[in-house]
């Protein structure tokens, strides 16, 4: 049998998921692994979300919806922007997606052609790079170095080298947790617009900042495309439900592509997600635990020789310089999993150039798990 393989399939693996797969194999064999590898809340979806899903299942209401999603959910998302940000967003500009992953696919397909140059930060979320590589888009990785976040000077420098078609950034960021200050965010969006660079703002870690209020990039530019998800703050990773806020001219192109790629987001998840905005008290209690975990890691990781490589402003990650222990974070992560039974993500996922020096630790789990993981690492290092 002859199997034809395209070069698109040669993208870098998502190492966090490979580490998770190995951790799951160990767990299945009875090894008590503590995972700090993936950004997945350990809490279930809010009670009201699960109750709405159960009721929908009881009534058998599971089918196709419009490609852009249920009207009730789009209205609820639009209302959220008014309540949380003070921004007036028409429901017609919202596209509900099969997780933020589908939103990135749709944005890249609707906005860019093969060969277009799109800037992202390094370190940054690997799926940006991998999806764009599969689509033939030229990725311009801007090494942040000692800077915590992407800013306007980075963008101007990359654009002078060769014109950019787009820029994608996240605040709070994955893997660093860094938040772009409001004035710097305004300057970044303004500079992009002046240079004719399309802006995609990944805001899936909004509502998980610890020192400053959320500010959407939409505040500073009418042409910004925002991507968000119910996975992180709302504890709905496996429900695969996210959304986009689009400029009017992108709504119909995204809808046409979504019709063929996905038909529609899953209706059960849409019905459930409509209730998520009513669960703030429940979700803020979860966030308070993240803050407790954050305080613990901010103190203990440097004591164990893992210097913080970025400010832990938001999300639920500690991004660390591990050169006190290793210059091969991939091998170190595998060894730590095999011997200490603690899973964390090597920096190669987030920065192909400097990732051998770094690791990401997720503190989305229980506080007891965080205490146990740090104790295991301390014993292992000794």
FIDO-924798 format. One record per residue (C-alpha): residue number from 1; z, y, x; residue in one letter. Coordinates in nm, 2 decimals, always signed. Layout:
BEGIN
n = NUM	zz = Z	yy = Y	xx = X	res = a $
...
This chain:
BEGIN
n = 1	zz = +0.00	yy = +0.00	xx = +0.00	res = x $
n = 2	zz = -0.09	yy = +0.35	xx = +0.13	res = x $
n = 3	zz = +0.16	yy = +0.62	xx = +0.06	res = x $
n = 4	zz = +0.05	yy = +0.98	xx = +0.12	res = x $
n = 5	zz = +0.32	yy = +1.21	xx = +0.24	res = x $
n = 6	zz = +0.29	yy = +1.59	xx = +0.25	res = x $
n = 7	zz = +0.45	yy = +1.82	xx = +0.51	res = x $
n = 8	zz = +0.65	yy = +1.97	xx = +0.23	res = x $
n = 9	zz = +0.87	yy = +1.66	xx = +0.23	res = x $
n = 10	zz = +0.97	yy = +1.73	xx = +0.59	res = x $
n = 11	zz = +1.22	yy = +2.00	xx = +0.51	res = x $
n = 12	zz = +1.56	yy = +1.99	xx = +0.67	res = x $
n = 13	zz = +1.81	yy = +1.77	xx = +0.48	res = x $
n = 14	zz = +2.10	yy = +1.94	xx = +0.31	res = x $
n = 15	zz = +2.37	yy = +1.82	xx = +0.55	res = x $
n = 16	zz = +2.66	yy = +1.91	xx = +0.32	res = x $
n = 17	zz = +2.52	yy = +1.65	xx = +0.07	res = x $
n = 18	zz = +2.47	yy = +1.39	xx = +0.35	res = x $
n = 19	zz = +2.84	yy = +1.44	xx = +0.45	res = x $
n = 20	zz = +2.94	yy = +1.41	xx = +0.08	res = x $
n = 21	zz = +2.74	yy = +1.09	xx = +0.05	res = x $
n = 22	zz = +2.92	yy = +0.94	xx = +0.35	res = x $
n = 23	zz = +3.26	yy = +1.06	xx = +0.22	res = x $
n = 24	zz = +3.18	yy = +0.89	xx = -0.11	res = x $
n = 25	zz = +3.08	yy = +0.56	xx = +0.07	res = x $
n = 26	zz = +3.42	yy = +0.57	xx = +0.25	res = x $
n = 27	zz = +3.60	yy = +0.64	xx = -0.08	res = x $
n = 28	zz = +3.42	yy = +0.35	xx = -0.24	res = x $
n = 29	zz = +3.55	yy = +0.13	xx = +0.04	res = x $
n = 30	zz = +3.91	yy = +0.24	xx = -0.03	res = x $
n = 31	zz = +3.94	yy = +0.51	xx = +0.24	res = x $
n = 32	zz = +4.14	yy = +0.81	xx = +0.10	res = x $
n = 33	zz = +3.90	yy = +1.09	xx = +0.20	res = x $
n = 34	zz = +3.99	yy = +1.46	xx = +0.14	res = x $
n = 35	zz = +3.67	yy = +1.65	xx = +0.09	res = x $
n = 36	zz = +3.63	yy = +2.02	xx = +0.20	res = x $
n = 37	zz = +3.25	yy = +1.97	xx = +0.23	res = x $
n = 38	zz = +3.09	yy = +2.09	xx = -0.09	res = x $
n = 39	zz = +3.14	yy = +2.40	xx = -0.31	res = x $
n = 40	zz = +3.25	yy = +2.21	xx = -0.62	res = x $
n = 41	zz = +3.56	yy = +2.31	xx = -0.83	res = x $
n = 42	zz = +3.80	yy = +2.02	xx = -0.87	res = x $
n = 43	zz = +3.88	yy = +2.14	xx = -1.22	res = x $
n = 44	zz = +3.68	yy = +2.03	xx = -1.53	res = x $
n = 45	zz = +3.49	yy = +2.27	xx = -1.74	res = x $
n = 46	zz = +3.71	yy = +2.48	xx = -1.97	res = x $
n = 47	zz = +3.85	yy = +2.31	xx = -2.28	res = x $
n = 48	zz = +3.63	yy = +2.51	xx = -2.52	res = x $
n = 49	zz = +3.32	yy = +2.42	xx = -2.33	res = x $
n = 50	zz = +3.40	yy = +2.05	xx = -2.35	res = x $
n = 51	zz = +3.49	yy = +2.07	xx = -2.72	res = x $
n = 52	zz = +3.16	yy = +2.25	xx = -2.80	res = x $
n = 53	zz = +2.97	yy = +1.98	xx = -2.62	res = x $
n = 54	zz = +3.16	yy = +1.70	xx = -2.80	res = x $
n = 55	zz = +3.08	yy = +1.85	xx = -3.13	res = x $
n = 56	zz = +2.72	yy = +1.89	xx = -3.05	res = x $
n = 57	zz = +2.71	yy = +1.52	xx = -2.94	res = x $
n = 58	zz = +2.88	yy = +1.42	xx = -3.27	res = x $
n = 59	zz = +2.61	yy = +1.60	xx = -3.47	res = x $
n = 60	zz = +2.34	yy = +1.47	xx = -3.24	res = x $
n = 61	zz = +2.20	yy = +1.81	xx = -3.17	res = x $
n = 62	zz = +2.02	yy = +1.74	xx = -2.85	res = x $
n = 63	zz = +1.66	yy = +1.84	xx = -2.80	res = x $
n = 64	zz = +1.42	yy = +2.09	xx = -2.66	res = x $
n = 65	zz = +1.48	yy = +2.46	xx = -2.68	res = x $
n = 66	zz = +1.27	yy = +2.76	xx = -2.58	res = x $
n = 67	zz = +1.18	yy = +2.75	xx = -2.21	res = x $
n = 68	zz = +1.40	yy = +3.06	xx = -2.16	res = x $
n = 69	zz = +1.69	yy = +2.91	xx = -2.34	res = x $
n = 70	zz = +1.89	yy = +2.93	xx = -2.67	res = x $
n = 71	zz = +1.91	yy = +3.28	xx = -2.82	res = x $
n = 72	zz = +2.29	yy = +3.25	xx = -2.87	res = x $
n = 73	zz = +2.34	yy = +3.18	xx = -2.50	res = x $
n = 74	zz = +2.11	yy = +3.46	xx = -2.39	res = x $
n = 75	zz = +2.30	yy = +3.70	xx = -2.61	res = x $
n = 76	zz = +2.63	yy = +3.58	xx = -2.47	res = x $
n = 77	zz = +2.51	yy = +3.64	xx = -2.12	res = x $
n = 78	zz = +2.38	yy = +3.98	xx = -2.21	res = x $
n = 79	zz = +2.72	yy = +4.07	xx = -2.36	res = x $
n = 80	zz = +2.89	yy = +3.95	xx = -2.04	res = x $
n = 81	zz = +2.70	yy = +4.21	xx = -1.84	res = x $
n = 82	zz = +2.82	yy = +4.48	xx = -2.07	res = x $
n = 83	zz = +3.18	yy = +4.37	xx = -2.06	res = x $
n = 84	zz = +3.21	yy = +4.28	xx = -1.69	res = x $
n = 85	zz = +2.98	yy = +4.52	xx = -1.52	res = x $
n = 86	zz = +2.91	yy = +4.80	xx = -1.78	res = x $
n = 87	zz = +2.54	yy = +4.72	xx = -1.76	res = x $
n = 88	zz = +2.32	yy = +4.71	xx = -2.06	res = x $
n = 89	zz = +2.09	yy = +4.41	xx = -2.03	res = x $
n = 90	zz = +1.86	yy = +4.31	xx = -2.31	res = x $
n = 91	zz = +1.88	yy = +3.93	xx = -2.40	res = x $
n = 92	zz = +1.50	yy = +3.92	xx = -2.37	res = x $
n = 93	zz = +1.53	yy = +3.98	xx = -1.99	res = x $
n = 94	zz = +1.75	yy = +3.67	xx = -1.95	res = x $
n = 95	zz = +1.61	yy = +3.32	xx = -1.86	res = x $
n = 96	zz = +1.85	yy = +3.03	xx = -1.89	res = x $
n = 97	zz = +1.77	yy = +2.77	xx = -1.62	res = x $
n = 98	zz = +1.86	yy = +2.42	xx = -1.51	res = x $
n = 99	zz = +2.12	yy = +2.54	xx = -1.27	res = x $
n = 100	zz = +2.06	yy = +2.81	xx = -1.02	res = x $
n = 101	zz = +1.84	yy = +2.57	xx = -0.82	res = x $
n = 102	zz = +1.58	yy = +2.59	xx = -1.09	res = x $
n = 103	zz = +1.62	yy = +2.97	xx = -1.10	res = x $
n = 104	zz = +1.53	yy = +2.99	xx = -0.73	res = x $
n = 105	zz = +1.23	yy = +2.77	xx = -0.78	res = x $
n = 106	zz = +1.11	yy = +2.99	xx = -1.07	res = x $
n = 107	zz = +1.18	yy = +3.31	xx = -0.88	res = x $
n = 108	zz = +0.99	yy = +3.20	xx = -0.57	res = x $
n = 109	zz = +0.70	yy = +3.07	xx = -0.76	res = x $
n = 110	zz = +0.67	yy = +3.38	xx = -0.99	res = x $
n = 111	zz = +0.72	yy = +3.63	xx = -0.71	res = x $
n = 112	zz = +0.56	yy = +3.50	xx = -0.39	res = x $
n = 113	zz = +0.25	yy = +3.33	xx = -0.26	res = x $
n = 114	zz = +0.21	yy = +3.09	xx = +0.03	res = x $
n = 115	zz = +0.23	yy = +3.29	xx = +0.35	res = x $
n = 116	zz = +0.44	yy = +3.58	xx = +0.21	res = x $
n = 117	zz = +0.73	yy = +3.67	xx = +0.43	res = x $
n = 118	zz = +1.08	yy = +3.67	xx = +0.27	res = x $
n = 119	zz = +1.39	yy = +3.76	xx = +0.45	res = x $
n = 120	zz = +1.72	yy = +3.58	xx = +0.42	res = x $
n = 121	zz = +2.05	yy = +3.60	xx = +0.62	res = x $
n = 122	zz = +2.16	yy = +3.35	xx = +0.88	res = x $
n = 123	zz = +2.41	yy = +3.20	xx = +0.82	res = x $
n = 124	zz = +2.30	yy = +3.15	xx = +0.46	res = x $
n = 125	zz = +2.26	yy = +2.89	xx = +0.19	res = x $
n = 126	zz = +2.02	yy = +2.62	xx = +0.32	res = x $
n = 127	zz = +1.84	yy = +2.56	xx = -0.01	res = x $
n = 128	zz = +1.68	yy = +2.91	xx = +0.02	res = x $
n = 129	zz = +1.51	yy = +2.81	xx = +0.34	res = x $
n = 130	zz = +1.43	yy = +2.46	xx = +0.23	res = x $
n = 131	zz = +1.27	yy = +2.55	xx = -0.11	res = x $
n = 132	zz = +1.07	yy = +2.83	xx = +0.04	res = x $
n = 133	zz = +0.95	yy = +2.61	xx = +0.33	res = x $
n = 134	zz = +0.83	yy = +2.35	xx = +0.07	res = x $
n = 135	zz = +0.64	yy = +2.62	xx = -0.11	res = x $
n = 136	zz = +0.47	yy = +2.75	xx = +0.20	res = x $
n = 137	zz = +0.65	yy = +3.08	xx = +0.21	res = x $
n = 138	zz = +0.73	yy = +3.22	xx = +0.55	res = x $
n = 139	zz = +1.10	yy = +3.25	xx = +0.60	res = x $
n = 140	zz = +1.24	yy = +3.54	xx = +0.81	res = x $
n = 141	zz = +1.59	yy = +3.45	xx = +0.90	res = x $
n = 142	zz = +1.79	yy = +3.75	xx = +1.01	res = x $
n = 143	zz = +2.07	yy = +3.65	xx = +1.24	res = x $
n = 144	zz = +2.38	yy = +3.84	xx = +1.14	res = x $
n = 145	zz = +2.56	yy = +3.80	xx = +1.47	res = x $
n = 146	zz = +2.88	yy = +4.00	xx = +1.45	res = x $
n = 147	zz = +2.79	yy = +4.16	xx = +1.12	res = x $
n = 148	zz = +2.95	yy = +4.01	xx = +0.81	res = x $
n = 149	zz = +2.66	yy = +4.07	xx = +0.58	res = x $
n = 150	zz = +2.29	yy = +4.17	xx = +0.55	res = x $
n = 151	zz = +2.24	yy = +4.55	xx = +0.54	res = x $
n = 152	zz = +1.96	yy = +4.81	xx = +0.53	res = x $
n = 153	zz = +1.91	yy = +4.83	xx = +0.91	res = x $
n = 154	zz = +1.85	yy = +4.46	xx = +0.92	res = x $
n = 155	zz = +1.58	yy = +4.49	xx = +0.66	res = x $
n = 156	zz = +1.40	yy = +4.79	xx = +0.82	res = x $
n = 157	zz = +1.39	yy = +4.62	xx = +1.15	res = x $
n = 158	zz = +1.24	yy = +4.29	xx = +1.01	res = x $
n = 159	zz = +0.99	yy = +4.49	xx = +0.80	res = x $
n = 160	zz = +0.88	yy = +4.70	xx = +1.11	res = x $
n = 161	zz = +0.81	yy = +4.37	xx = +1.29	res = x $
n = 162	zz = +0.57	yy = +4.26	xx = +1.01	res = x $
n = 163	zz = +0.58	yy = +4.36	xx = +0.64	res = x $
n = 164	zz = +0.81	yy = +4.17	xx = +0.42	res = x $
n = 165	zz = +0.73	yy = +4.07	xx = +0.06	res = x $
n = 166	zz = +1.08	yy = +3.99	xx = -0.05	res = x $
n = 167	zz = +1.45	yy = +3.97	xx = +0.05	res = x $
n = 168	zz = +1.72	yy = +3.74	xx = -0.08	res = x $
n = 169	zz = +2.09	yy = +3.79	xx = -0.03	res = x $
n = 170	zz = +2.42	yy = +3.67	xx = -0.18	res = x $
n = 171	zz = +2.74	yy = +3.85	xx = -0.23	res = x $
n = 172	zz = +2.99	yy = +3.69	xx = -0.21	res = x $
n = 173	zz = +2.79	yy = +3.48	xx = +0.03	res = x $
n = 174	zz = +2.77	yy = +3.11	xx = +0.10	res = x $
n = 175	zz = +2.89	yy = +2.99	xx = +0.36	res = x $
n = 176	zz = +3.08	yy = +3.30	xx = +0.48	res = x $
n = 177	zz = +3.25	yy = +3.43	xx = +0.16	res = x $
n = 178	zz = +3.16	yy = +3.78	xx = +0.28	res = x $
n = 179	zz = +3.11	yy = +4.06	xx = +0.02	res = x $
n = 180	zz = +2.86	yy = +4.34	xx = +0.07	res = x $
n = 181	zz = +3.05	yy = +4.67	xx = +0.01	res = x $
n = 182	zz = +2.91	yy = +4.87	xx = -0.28	res = x $
n = 183	zz = +2.77	yy = +5.15	xx = -0.07	res = x $
n = 184	zz = +2.60	yy = +4.91	xx = +0.17	res = x $
n = 185	zz = +2.46	yy = +4.71	xx = -0.13	res = x $
n = 186	zz = +2.32	yy = +5.04	xx = -0.28	res = x $
n = 187	zz = +2.16	yy = +5.13	xx = +0.05	res = x $
n = 188	zz = +2.01	yy = +4.78	xx = +0.09	res = x $
n = 189	zz = +1.85	yy = +4.78	xx = -0.26	res = x $
n = 190	zz = +1.73	yy = +5.14	xx = -0.22	res = x $
n = 191	zz = +1.57	yy = +5.06	xx = +0.12	res = x $
n = 192	zz = +1.40	yy = +4.75	xx = -0.02	res = x $
n = 193	zz = +1.26	yy = +4.95	xx = -0.31	res = x $
n = 194	zz = +1.13	yy = +5.22	xx = -0.08	res = x $
n = 195	zz = +0.96	yy = +4.97	xx = +0.15	res = x $
n = 196	zz = +0.81	yy = +4.78	xx = -0.15	res = x $
n = 197	zz = +1.02	yy = +4.47	xx = -0.09	res = x $
n = 198	zz = +1.11	yy = +4.26	xx = -0.39	res = x $
n = 199	zz = +1.49	yy = +4.19	xx = -0.42	res = x $
n = 200	zz = +1.66	yy = +3.87	xx = -0.53	res = x $
n = 201	zz = +2.03	yy = +3.89	xx = -0.56	res = x $
n = 202	zz = +2.22	yy = +3.56	xx = -0.57	res = x $
n = 203	zz = +2.54	yy = +3.64	xx = -0.76	res = x $
n = 204	zz = +2.67	yy = +3.28	xx = -0.84	res = x $
n = 205	zz = +3.00	yy = +3.36	xx = -0.67	res = x $
n = 206	zz = +3.07	yy = +3.66	xx = -0.88	res = x $
n = 207	zz = +3.41	yy = +3.66	xx = -1.05	res = x $
n = 208	zz = +3.54	yy = +3.49	xx = -0.73	res = x $
n = 209	zz = +3.60	yy = +3.80	xx = -0.51	res = x $
n = 210	zz = +3.96	yy = +3.86	xx = -0.41	res = x $
n = 211	zz = +3.98	yy = +4.22	xx = -0.29	res = x $
n = 212	zz = +3.71	yy = +4.42	xx = -0.47	res = x $
n = 213	zz = +3.55	yy = +4.42	xx = -0.81	res = x $
n = 214	zz = +3.21	yy = +4.26	xx = -0.87	res = x $
n = 215	zz = +2.91	yy = +4.49	xx = -0.83	res = x $
n = 216	zz = +2.57	yy = +4.36	xx = -0.94	res = x $
n = 217	zz = +2.27	yy = +4.46	xx = -0.73	res = x $
n = 218	zz = +2.11	yy = +4.55	xx = -1.07	res = x $
n = 219	zz = +2.33	yy = +4.86	xx = -1.07	res = x $
n = 220	zz = +2.12	yy = +5.01	xx = -0.79	res = x $
n = 221	zz = +1.76	yy = +4.90	xx = -0.88	res = x $
n = 222	zz = +1.57	yy = +4.83	xx = -1.20	res = x $
n = 223	zz = +1.34	yy = +4.58	xx = -1.02	res = x $
n = 224	zz = +1.61	yy = +4.35	xx = -0.90	res = x $
n = 225	zz = +1.60	yy = +3.98	xx = -1.00	res = x $
n = 226	zz = +1.95	yy = +3.84	xx = -1.04	res = x $
n = 227	zz = +2.04	yy = +3.47	xx = -1.02	res = x $
n = 228	zz = +2.37	yy = +3.33	xx = -1.14	res = x $
n = 229	zz = +2.52	yy = +3.00	xx = -1.25	res = x $
n = 230	zz = +2.79	yy = +2.84	xx = -1.46	res = x $
n = 231	zz = +2.87	yy = +2.61	xx = -1.17	res = x $
n = 232	zz = +3.12	yy = +2.80	xx = -0.96	res = x $
n = 233	zz = +3.36	yy = +3.03	xx = -1.15	res = x $
n = 234	zz = +3.30	yy = +2.84	xx = -1.48	res = x $
n = 235	zz = +3.36	yy = +2.49	xx = -1.32	res = x $
n = 236	zz = +3.03	yy = +2.35	xx = -1.46	res = x $
n = 237	zz = +2.85	yy = +2.21	xx = -1.16	res = x $
n = 238	zz = +2.73	yy = +1.88	xx = -1.32	res = x $
n = 239	zz = +2.62	yy = +2.05	xx = -1.64	res = x $
n = 240	zz = +2.32	yy = +2.20	xx = -1.45	res = x $
n = 241	zz = +2.31	yy = +2.54	xx = -1.62	res = x $
n = 242	zz = +2.24	yy = +2.88	xx = -1.48	res = x $
n = 243	zz = +2.05	yy = +3.20	xx = -1.56	res = x $
n = 244	zz = +1.83	yy = +3.47	xx = -1.43	res = x $
n = 245	zz = +1.81	yy = +3.84	xx = -1.52	res = x $
n = 246	zz = +1.45	yy = +3.95	xx = -1.47	res = x $
n = 247	zz = +1.25	yy = +4.27	xx = -1.47	res = x $
n = 248	zz = +1.05	yy = +4.28	xx = -1.79	res = x $
n = 249	zz = +0.72	yy = +4.21	xx = -1.60	res = x $
n = 250	zz = +0.86	yy = +3.88	xx = -1.46	res = x $
n = 251	zz = +0.98	yy = +3.74	xx = -1.79	res = x $
n = 252	zz = +0.65	yy = +3.59	xx = -1.92	res = x $
n = 253	zz = +0.54	yy = +3.46	xx = -1.58	res = x $
n = 254	zz = +0.88	yy = +3.28	xx = -1.53	res = x $
n = 255	zz = +0.86	yy = +3.15	xx = -1.89	res = x $
n = 256	zz = +0.51	yy = +3.00	xx = -1.83	res = x $
n = 257	zz = +0.61	yy = +2.83	xx = -1.51	res = x $
n = 258	zz = +0.93	yy = +2.70	xx = -1.67	res = x $
n = 259	zz = +0.74	yy = +2.55	xx = -1.96	res = x $
n = 260	zz = +0.55	yy = +2.32	xx = -1.73	res = x $
n = 261	zz = +0.82	yy = +2.25	xx = -1.47	res = x $
n = 262	zz = +1.12	yy = +2.20	xx = -1.69	res = x $
n = 263	zz = +1.02	yy = +2.23	xx = -2.06	res = x $
n = 264	zz = +1.36	yy = +2.38	xx = -2.12	res = x $
n = 265	zz = +1.72	yy = +2.37	xx = -1.99	res = x $
n = 266	zz = +1.94	yy = +2.09	xx = -2.13	res = x $
n = 267	zz = +2.04	yy = +2.19	xx = -2.48	res = x $
n = 268	zz = +2.38	yy = +2.02	xx = -2.46	res = x $
n = 269	zz = +2.47	yy = +2.23	xx = -2.16	res = x $
n = 270	zz = +2.35	yy = +2.55	xx = -2.32	res = x $
n = 271	zz = +2.56	yy = +2.50	xx = -2.63	res = x $
n = 272	zz = +2.86	yy = +2.43	xx = -2.41	res = x $
n = 273	zz = +2.80	yy = +2.72	xx = -2.18	res = x $
n = 274	zz = +2.80	yy = +2.97	xx = -2.47	res = x $
n = 275	zz = +3.17	yy = +2.91	xx = -2.50	res = x $
n = 276	zz = +3.24	yy = +2.96	xx = -2.13	res = x $
n = 277	zz = +3.28	yy = +3.34	xx = -2.15	res = x $
n = 278	zz = +3.57	yy = +3.29	xx = -2.39	res = x $
n = 279	zz = +3.77	yy = +3.09	xx = -2.13	res = x $
n = 280	zz = +3.87	yy = +3.37	xx = -1.90	res = x $
n = 281	zz = +4.25	yy = +3.30	xx = -1.91	res = x $
n = 282	zz = +4.19	yy = +2.94	xx = -1.82	res = x $
n = 283	zz = +3.94	yy = +3.02	xx = -1.55	res = x $
n = 284	zz = +4.16	yy = +3.30	xx = -1.39	res = x $
n = 285	zz = +4.43	yy = +3.04	xx = -1.35	res = x $
n = 286	zz = +4.19	yy = +2.83	xx = -1.15	res = x $
n = 287	zz = +4.09	yy = +3.13	xx = -0.94	res = x $
n = 288	zz = +4.46	yy = +3.20	xx = -0.87	res = x $
n = 289	zz = +4.48	yy = +2.85	xx = -0.71	res = x $
n = 290	zz = +4.17	yy = +2.93	xx = -0.50	res = x $
n = 291	zz = +4.36	yy = +3.25	xx = -0.38	res = x $
n = 292	zz = +4.66	yy = +3.03	xx = -0.29	res = x $
n = 293	zz = +4.44	yy = +2.79	xx = -0.10	res = x $
n = 294	zz = +4.27	yy = +3.09	xx = +0.07	res = x $
n = 295	zz = +4.60	yy = +3.23	xx = +0.19	res = x $
n = 296	zz = +4.68	yy = +2.88	xx = +0.34	res = x $
n = 297	zz = +4.35	yy = +2.84	xx = +0.52	res = x $
n = 298	zz = +4.35	yy = +3.20	xx = +0.65	res = x $
n = 299	zz = +4.68	yy = +3.12	xx = +0.83	res = x $
n = 300	zz = +4.64	yy = +2.76	xx = +0.92	res = x $
n = 301	zz = +4.28	yy = +2.73	xx = +1.04	res = x $
n = 302	zz = +4.31	yy = +2.98	xx = +1.32	res = x $
n = 303	zz = +4.64	yy = +2.81	xx = +1.42	res = x $
n = 304	zz = +4.44	yy = +2.48	xx = +1.46	res = x $
n = 305	zz = +4.18	yy = +2.65	xx = +1.68	res = x $
n = 306	zz = +3.92	yy = +2.72	xx = +1.41	res = x $
n = 307	zz = +3.87	yy = +3.10	xx = +1.44	res = x $
n = 308	zz = +3.74	yy = +3.27	xx = +1.13	res = x $
n = 309	zz = +3.38	yy = +3.37	xx = +1.19	res = x $
n = 310	zz = +3.36	yy = +3.59	xx = +0.87	res = x $
n = 311	zz = +3.59	yy = +3.76	xx = +0.63	res = x $
n = 312	zz = +3.71	yy = +3.54	xx = +0.34	res = x $
n = 313	zz = +3.63	yy = +3.81	xx = +0.08	res = x $
n = 314	zz = +3.52	yy = +3.58	xx = -0.20	res = x $
n = 315	zz = +3.38	yy = +3.24	xx = -0.31	res = x $
n = 316	zz = +3.59	yy = +2.95	xx = -0.19	res = x $
n = 317	zz = +3.48	yy = +2.90	xx = +0.17	res = x $
n = 318	zz = +3.63	yy = +2.95	xx = +0.52	res = x $
n = 319	zz = +3.35	yy = +2.98	xx = +0.78	res = x $
n = 320	zz = +3.49	yy = +2.90	xx = +1.12	res = x $
n = 321	zz = +3.39	yy = +2.92	xx = +1.49	res = x $
n = 322	zz = +3.46	yy = +2.57	xx = +1.63	res = x $
n = 323	zz = +3.37	yy = +2.62	xx = +1.99	res = x $
n = 324	zz = +3.73	yy = +2.58	xx = +2.10	res = x $
n = 325	zz = +3.68	yy = +2.21	xx = +2.00	res = x $
n = 326	zz = +3.31	yy = +2.14	xx = +2.02	res = x $
n = 327	zz = +2.96	yy = +2.28	xx = +2.08	res = x $
n = 328	zz = +2.81	yy = +2.02	xx = +1.84	res = x $
n = 329	zz = +2.95	yy = +2.08	xx = +1.49	res = x $
n = 330	zz = +2.74	yy = +1.81	xx = +1.34	res = x $
n = 331	zz = +2.89	yy = +1.54	xx = +1.56	res = x $
n = 332	zz = +3.23	yy = +1.69	xx = +1.52	res = x $
n = 333	zz = +3.20	yy = +1.68	xx = +1.14	res = x $
n = 334	zz = +3.10	yy = +1.31	xx = +1.15	res = x $
n = 335	zz = +3.39	yy = +1.23	xx = +1.38	res = x $
n = 336	zz = +3.64	yy = +1.42	xx = +1.18	res = x $
n = 337	zz = +3.53	yy = +1.24	xx = +0.86	res = x $
n = 338	zz = +3.53	yy = +0.89	xx = +1.03	res = x $
n = 339	zz = +3.87	yy = +0.94	xx = +1.21	res = x $
n = 340	zz = +4.07	yy = +1.20	xx = +1.02	res = x $
n = 341	zz = +3.91	yy = +1.12	xx = +0.68	res = x $
n = 342	zz = +3.85	yy = +1.49	xx = +0.61	res = x $
n = 343	zz = +3.50	yy = +1.61	xx = +0.52	res = x $
n = 344	zz = +3.37	yy = +1.95	xx = +0.61	res = x $
n = 345	zz = +3.02	yy = +2.09	xx = +0.65	res = x $
n = 346	zz = +2.86	yy = +2.15	xx = +0.99	res = x $
n = 347	zz = +2.71	yy = +2.49	xx = +1.04	res = x $
n = 348	zz = +2.36	yy = +2.35	xx = +1.10	res = x $
n = 349	zz = +2.31	yy = +2.37	xx = +0.73	res = x $
n = 350	zz = +2.35	yy = +2.74	xx = +0.73	res = x $
n = 351	zz = +2.21	yy = +2.86	xx = +1.06	res = x $
n = 352	zz = +1.95	yy = +2.64	xx = +1.25	res = x $
n = 353	zz = +2.00	yy = +2.86	xx = +1.56	res = x $
n = 354	zz = +2.37	yy = +2.91	xx = +1.59	res = x $
n = 355	zz = +2.50	yy = +2.64	xx = +1.35	res = x $
n = 356	zz = +2.62	yy = +2.41	xx = +1.63	res = x $
n = 357	zz = +2.91	yy = +2.65	xx = +1.68	res = x $
n = 358	zz = +3.04	yy = +2.67	xx = +1.33	res = x $
n = 359	zz = +3.17	yy = +2.48	xx = +1.03	res = x $
n = 360	zz = +3.24	yy = +2.56	xx = +0.66	res = x $
n = 361	zz = +3.56	yy = +2.44	xx = +0.49	res = x $
n = 362	zz = +3.56	yy = +2.46	xx = +0.11	res = x $
n = 363	zz = +3.89	yy = +2.53	xx = -0.06	res = x $
n = 364	zz = +3.78	yy = +2.46	xx = -0.41	res = x $
n = 365	zz = +4.01	yy = +2.15	xx = -0.43	res = x $
n = 366	zz = +4.37	yy = +2.12	xx = -0.53	res = x $
n = 367	zz = +4.64	yy = +2.28	xx = -0.32	res = x $
n = 368	zz = +4.79	yy = +1.95	xx = -0.24	res = x $
n = 369	zz = +4.45	yy = +1.83	xx = -0.10	res = x $
n = 370	zz = +4.43	yy = +2.14	xx = +0.12	res = x $
n = 371	zz = +4.78	yy = +2.09	xx = +0.26	res = x $
n = 372	zz = +4.70	yy = +1.72	xx = +0.33	res = x $
n = 373	zz = +4.36	yy = +1.80	xx = +0.49	res = x $
n = 374	zz = +4.51	yy = +2.05	xx = +0.73	res = x $
n = 375	zz = +4.79	yy = +1.81	xx = +0.82	res = x $
n = 376	zz = +4.54	yy = +1.53	xx = +0.89	res = x $
n = 377	zz = +4.33	yy = +1.76	xx = +1.10	res = x $
n = 378	zz = +4.63	yy = +1.87	xx = +1.30	res = x $
n = 379	zz = +4.74	yy = +1.51	xx = +1.37	res = x $
n = 380	zz = +4.38	yy = +1.42	xx = +1.46	res = x $
n = 381	zz = +4.34	yy = +1.71	xx = +1.71	res = x $
n = 382	zz = +4.67	yy = +1.61	xx = +1.88	res = x $
